[in-house]
Amino acid sequence: MVSNTGTWMQRVAQDWLVLQLAAGTGGVELGITTGLQFLPFLLLTPFAGVIADRMPKQRLLQLTNLAMALPALVLGLLAVTGVAEVWHVYVLAFLLGSASAFDAPARQSFVSEIVDPADLTNAVGLNSASFNAARLVGPGVAGLLIAALGGGAVATGWVILFNAISYAAPVWSLRHLDTSRLDTPEPVSRGRGAVREGVTYVRARPDLMLVLAVVFFSGTFGLNFQITSALMATEVYDKGAGEFGLLGSFLAVGSLTGALMAARREGVRHRLVVGAALAFGVSVTAAGLMPTYLTFALLAPVTGFLALTLITSANAYVQLNTEAGVRGRVMALYLMIFMGGTPIGSPIIGWIGEAFGARWTLLGGGLLTILGVTLSALVFLRTRRTADASGPAPAPAEHGVAAF
């Protein structure tokens, strides 16, 4: 929670720094920054998944946390000293994203080594609750600190430096885990074709393909709150850093509620993943129509709740229905598609905001999410009907697959 709080503080501070440094409204610059930070998930995550299946995750996660602390430290120092430029943010966002690309699949699949399979759905929900408790605190604290320190680029630097220091918390925690209580699978042997093996496994599973398609459309076009909230706060409602930071906290209220409800579930079905994605798309579209800052902020918890219901259900489904020997690689593919779509969607959303107005970042993103999820569900249903007509298929996973 300490590190996640720092991460959310930096997200707000980094976006505000870009807005301070950009010559224009900053929509394109924000889109590029977000895209560069998530581009490594598209480029590196498949290889990161192989490493997660080959290395002890406890050791790997210590290294990735140290690697994420370094770009935050450099960016914070550049901002505090007043020499930061937009291209500095671009480069360091890419480096931070590169470290995160190796951290994410190891961290996600490490959950299943800490708890028994029967508790995995609950653990994923509680993990998200911890993340979103920090998300509830971080943006608001960042916005207030930036405002209190003058609201300029230098103020953002101090907030970013706090994030650099916060990575010490998970490193310390990981070093002090009782390794005898971990359910660590045998490392995958080295050899060619490890990435291809993970891809082949997923392609043979229509249920996993559906979940990946749903999270792609939702993540690419809907989950762009870094851009949409910043543009709505500054351009539509004419608000400052404090109000912008509070929007993240309002989102987190709903996200935390969604995560805690997810922790109560004993299982996850396709219907929940698809239904949550469609409802999320509707909520994002509605947010673009809100007439005032107050109504926009009041809808934010609903949007956050639906987003976290989607994320936790998709995450738990993939982990529960994937064999242990390929879980790291499958989670890497999941994260590559979920977060790797951001480099595609963020610049598009940023351009839409500058060309057609901030509201269309939400209207367009929500409608594209609804369309993409609907098409994915229809393709899955058609595939399943074809498979049923040709005869029964073998059980695809160690835990089984719930019906649509």
C-alpha positions in Angstrom: 0.0 0.0 0.0 2.9 2.4 0.7 4.4 1.8 -2.8 1.0 1.9 -4.5 0.2 5.2 -2.8 3.4 6.6 -4.2 2.6 5.2 -7.6 -0.8 6.9 -7.8 0.8 10.1 -6.5 3.3 10.1 -9.3 0.6 9.4 -11.9 -1.2 12.6 -10.9 2.1 14.5 -10.6 3.5 13.3 -13.9 0.3 14.3 -15.8 0.3 17.7 -14.1 4.0 18.1 -14.9 3.2 17.4 -18.6 0.4 20.0 -18.5 2.8 22.6 -17.0 5.5 21.9 -19.6 3.3 21.5 -22.7 3.0 24.6 -24.9 -0.6 23.9 -25.9 -3.5 22.3 -24.0 -1.4 19.2 -23.4 -3.9 16.6 -24.7 -1.4 15.1 -27.3 1.5 15.3 -24.9 -0.5 13.5 -22.2 -1.5 10.8 -24.7 2.1 10.3 -25.8 3.4 10.1 -22.2 0.8 7.5 -21.3 1.4 5.6 -24.5 5.1 5.5 -23.9 4.7 4.3 -20.3 2.5 1.4 -21.5 4.3 0.7 -24.8 6.7 -1.7 -23.0 3.8 -3.9 -22.0 3.2 -4.4 -25.7 6.9 -5.0 -26.6 8.4 -6.8 -23.6 5.7 -8.5 -21.6 5.8 -11.9 -23.5 9.5 -12.2 -22.6 8.8 -11.0 -19.1 6.3 -13.8 -18.7 9.0 -16.4 -19.7 11.3 -14.9 -17.1 8.5 -15.1 -14.5 8.1 -18.8 -15.2 11.9 -19.4 -15.0 13.0 -17.2 -12.0 12.0 -17.3 -8.4 9.3 -14.5 -8.3 10.3 -13.3 -4.9 13.8 -12.4 -6.1 12.6 -11.1 -9.5 10.1 -8.7 -7.8 12.8 -7.2 -5.7 14.8 -6.4 -8.8 11.8 -4.9 -10.6 10.9 -2.6 -7.7 14.4 -1.3 -7.6 14.3 -0.8 -11.4 11.0 1.2 -11.1 12.4 3.4 -8.4 15.3 4.7 -10.5 13.3 6.5 -13.3 11.0 8.1 -10.6 14.1 9.4 -8.7 15.6 10.9 -11.9 12.3 12.5 -13.0 11.7 13.9 -9.5 15.2 15.5 -9.4 14.8 17.0 -12.8 11.5 18.6 -11.9 12.7 19.8 -8.5 15.7 21.5 -10.0 13.6 23.2 -12.6 15.3 21.6 -15.7 12.6 19.1 -16.7 11.4 19.1 -20.2 8.6 17.2 -21.9 11.1 14.9 -23.7 12.6 14.0 -20.3 9.1 12.8 -19.2 8.7 10.8 -22.4 12.0 8.9 -21.9 11.6 8.3 -18.2 8.0 7.2 -18.6 9.2 4.6 -21.1 11.9 3.4 -18.8 9.4 3.1 -15.9 7.0 1.2 -18.1 9.8 -1.2 -19.1 10.5 -2.1 -15.5 6.8 -2.4 -14.9 6.4 -4.7 -17.8 8.7 -7.2 -16.1 7.2 -6.6 -12.7 3.5 -7.1 -13.6 3.4 -10.7 -14.8 5.6 -11.9 -11.9 3.5 -10.0 -9.4 0.2 -11.2 -10.8 1.1 -14.8 -10.9 2.9 -14.6 -7.5 -0.5 -14.4 -5.9 -1.2 -18.0 -6.7 2.0 -19.0 -4.9 1.0 -17.3 -1.7 -2.6 -18.7 -1.4 -4.4 -21.9 -2.1 -6.4 -22.3 -5.3 -9.6 -22.2 -3.3 -8.8 -18.7 -2.1 -7.4 -17.3 -5.3 -10.5 -15.4 -6.3 -10.7 -13.8 -2.9 -6.9 -13.0 -2.9 -7.2 -11.3 -6.3 -10.0 -9.2 -4.9 -8.1 -8.3 -1.8 -5.0 -7.5 -3.8 -7.1 -5.1 -5.8 -8.6 -3.7 -2.6 -5.2 -2.9 -1.3 -4.2 -1.3 -4.7 -7.4 0.8 -4.7 -7.1 1.8 -1.1 -3.9 3.4 -2.2 -5.6 4.8 -5.2 -8.2 6.4 -3.0 -5.5 8.2 -1.0 -2.7 8.8 -3.5 -4.4 11.1 -6.1 -6.0 13.3 -3.5 -2.8 13.7 -1.5 -0.8 14.4 -4.6 -3.3 17.1 -5.8 -3.3 18.8 -2.4 0.5 18.7 -2.1 1.0 20.1 -5.6 -1.4 22.9 -4.8 0.2 23.6 -1.4 3.7 23.7 -2.9 2.8 26.2 -5.6 1.1 24.2 -8.3 4.1 24.3 -10.7 6.6 21.8 -12.1 8.8 22.0 -9.0 5.9 21.0 -6.8 5.3 17.9 -8.9 9.0 16.9 -8.5 8.6 16.5 -4.7 5.6 14.3 -5.1 7.5 12.1 -7.7 10.4 11.8 -5.3 8.1 10.4 -2.6 7.2 7.6 -5.1 10.9 6.8 -5.7 11.4 6.3 -1.9 8.1 4.3 -1.5 9.6 1.4 -3.5 11.7 0.5 -0.4 8.5 -0.9 1.2 7.8 -3.8 -1.2 11.6 -4.6 -1.4 11.7 -4.9 2.4 8.5 -7.0 2.5 9.7 -9.4 -0.2 13.0 -10.0 1.6 11.2 -11.0 4.8 8.7 -13.4 3.4 8.8 -17.0 4.8 9.8 -18.9 1.7 8.9 -22.2 3.2 5.2 -21.3 3.0 5.2 -20.4 -0.7 3.7 -22.9 -3.2 6.4 -22.3 -5.8 6.1 -24.4 -9.0 9.1 -25.9 -10.7 10.9 -23.4 -12.9 10.4 -23.9 -16.6 13.5 -25.2 -18.3 15.3 -23.0 -20.8 14.7 -23.6 -24.4 13.3 -22.1 -27.6 9.7 -21.6 -28.2 8.6 -20.7 -24.7 6.7 -17.6 -25.8 5.2 -19.5 -28.7 4.0 -22.2 -26.3 2.1 -19.6 -24.2 0.5 -18.1 -27.3 -0.5 -21.6 -28.6 -2.1 -22.5 -25.2 -4.2 -19.3 -25.3 -5.2 -19.7 -28.9 -6.6 -23.2 -28.2 -8.8 -21.7 -25.5 -11.9 -19.7 -26.8 -12.8 -18.8 -23.2 -9.4 -17.1 -22.6 -9.6 -15.5 -26.0 -12.9 -13.9 -25.1 -11.5 -12.5 -21.9 -8.5 -11.1 -23.6 -10.6 -9.5 -26.3 -12.8 -7.9 -23.7 -9.9 -6.4 -21.7 -8.3 -5.2 -24.9 -11.2 -3.0 -25.9 -11.9 -1.9 -22.4 -8.3 -1.1 -21.6 -7.5 0.5 -25.0 -10.5 2.8 -25.2 -12.2 3.0 -21.8 -9.5 2.9 -19.1 -7.8 6.2 -20.0 -8.6 8.1 -16.9 -5.2 9.7 -16.7 -6.0 11.6 -19.9 -9.8 12.0 -19.7 -9.9 13.2 -16.1 -7.1 15.7 -16.7 -8.7 17.2 -19.8 -12.2 17.3 -18.3 -11.0 19.0 -15.1 -8.9 21.6 -16.9 -10.7 22.3 -20.2 -14.4 21.6 -19.4 -14.7 22.5 -15.7 -11.8 24.9 -15.5 -10.4 23.3 -12.3 -6.9 23.1 -10.8 -4.5 20.5 -9.5 -6.5 19.9 -6.3 -9.8 19.1 -8.0 -8.0 17.0 -10.7 -6.4 14.9 -8.0 -9.7 14.4 -6.1 -11.2 12.9 -9.3 -8.8 10.0 -8.9 -9.9 9.6 -5.3 -13.6 9.6 -6.3 -12.9 6.9 -8.9 -11.1 4.9 -6.2 -14.1 5.0 -3.9 -16.0 2.9 -6.4 -12.9 0.8 -7.3 -12.3 -0.1 -3.7 -15.9 -1.1 -3.2 -15.7 -3.2 -6.4 -12.5 -4.9 -5.2 -14.0 -5.7 -1.8 -17.1 -7.2 -3.4 -14.8 -9.3 -5.7 -13.1 -10.7 -2.6 -16.4 -12.2 -1.6 -16.9 -14.2 -4.8 -16.1 -17.9 -4.9 -15.9 -18.1 -8.7 -16.0 -16.0 -11.9 -18.0 -16.6 -15.1 -17.8 -15.2 -18.6 -21.1 -13.5 -18.1 -19.7 -11.3 -15.3 -16.7 -10.3 -17.3 -18.7 -9.3 -20.4 -21.5 -7.7 -18.4 -19.2 -5.6 -16.3 -17.4 -4.5 -19.5 -20.6 -3.4 -21.2 -21.8 -1.6 -18.1 -18.4 0.1 -17.8 -18.6 1.3 -21.4 -22.1 2.8 -20.7 -20.8 4.6 -17.6 -17.8 6.1 -19.5 -20.1 7.4 -22.2 -22.4 8.9 -19.6 -19.5 10.6 -17.9 -18.8 12.5 -21.1 -22.3 14.0 -20.9 -22.1 15.3 -17.3 -22.8 19.0 -17.2 -20.8 20.0 -14.1 -17.8 19.0 -12.1 -20.0 17.9 -9.3 -22.1 15.5 -11.4 -18.9 14.2 -13.1 -17.3 13.6 -9.7 -20.5 11.8 -8.4 -20.5 9.4 -11.4 -16.8 8.6 -10.9 -17.4 6.1 -8.1 -19.8 4.2 -10.3 -17.3 4.1 -13.1 -14.6 3.0 -10.8 -16.8 0.2 -9.3 -17.6 -1.2 -12.8 -14.0 -0.9 -13.9 -12.7 -2.9 -11.0 -15.4 -5.5 -11.3 -14.3 -6.0 -14.9 -10.6 -6.1 -14.0 -10.8 -8.4 -11.0 -13.2 -10.8 -12.6 -11.0 -11.0 -15.8 -7.8 -11.4 -13.8 -9.3 -14.1 -11.5 -10.8 -16.0 -14.4 -7.5 -16.2 -16.3 -5.5 -17.3 -13.2 -8.1 -19.9 -12.1 -8.4 -21.4 -15.5 -4.7 -21.6 -16.5 -2.3 -24.4 -15.8 0.5 -23.6 -13.3 3.3 -24.3 -15.7 2.3 -21.6 -18.2 0.6 -19.2 -15.8 3.4 -16.6 -15.9 3.3 -16.5 -19.7 -0.5 -16.4 -19.9 -0.6 -13.6 -17.4 2.0 -11.8 -19.4 -0.1 -12.1 -22.5 -3.1 -10.9 -20.5 -1.2 -7.9 -19.3 0.3 -7.2 -22.7 -3.2 -7.1 -24.3 -4.8 -5.3 -21.3 -2.2 -2.6 -20.8 -0.4 -2.8 -24.1 -3.4 -1.5 -25.8 -2.9 1.8 -24.1 -0.1 3.0 -26.5 -2.7 2.6 -29.2 -5.6 4.1 -27.4 -4.0 6.9 -25.5 -2.6 9.0 -28.4 -5.9 8.5 -30.2 -7.9 9.6 -27.2 -5.5 12.6 -26.7 -5.9 13.6 -30.3 -9.7 13.3 -30.1 -9.6 15.6 -27.1 -7.7 18.3 -28.9 -9.6 17.9 -32.2 -13.2 17.6 -31.0 -13.1 18.6 -27.3 -12.5 16.8 -24.0 -16.0 15.4 -23.8 -15.3 13.2 -26.8 -12.4 11.4 -25.1 -15.1 9.8 -22.9 -17.9 9.6 -25.4 -15.7 8.0 -28.1 -13.9 5.7 -25.6 -17.1 4.4 -24.1 -18.9 3.7 -27.4 -15.8 1.9 -28.8 -15.7 -0.2 -25.6 -19.3 -1.2 -26.0 -18.9 -2.0 -29.7 -15.7 -4.1 -29.2 -17.0 -6.1 -26.2 -20.3 -6.8 -28.0 -18.5 -8.1 -31.1 -16.1 -10.2 -29.0 -19.0 -11.9 -27.2 -20.8 -12.6 -30.5 -17.7 -14.2 -32.0 -17.3 -16.4 -28.9 -20.9 -17.5 -29.0 -20.6 -18.4 -32.6 -17.3 -20.3 -31.9 -18.9 -22.2 -29.1 -22.0 -23.2 -31.2 -19.6 -24.5 -33.9 -17.7 -26.5 -31.3 -20.9 -27.9 -29.8 -22.1 -29.0 -33.2 -18.8 -30.9 -33.9 -18.9 -32.7 -30.6 -17.8 -32.3 -26.9 -14.4 -30.6 -26.3 -11.9 -31.7 -23.6 -11.8 -29.9 -20.3 -9.4 -27.0 -20.9 -8.0 -26.2 -17.4 -7.2 -27.6 -14.0 -10.1 -25.8 -12.4 -12.6 -26.1 -15.2 -14.4 -23.3 -17.0 -17.8 -21.8 -16.0 -20.5 -21.6 -18.6 -21.2 -18.4 -20.3 
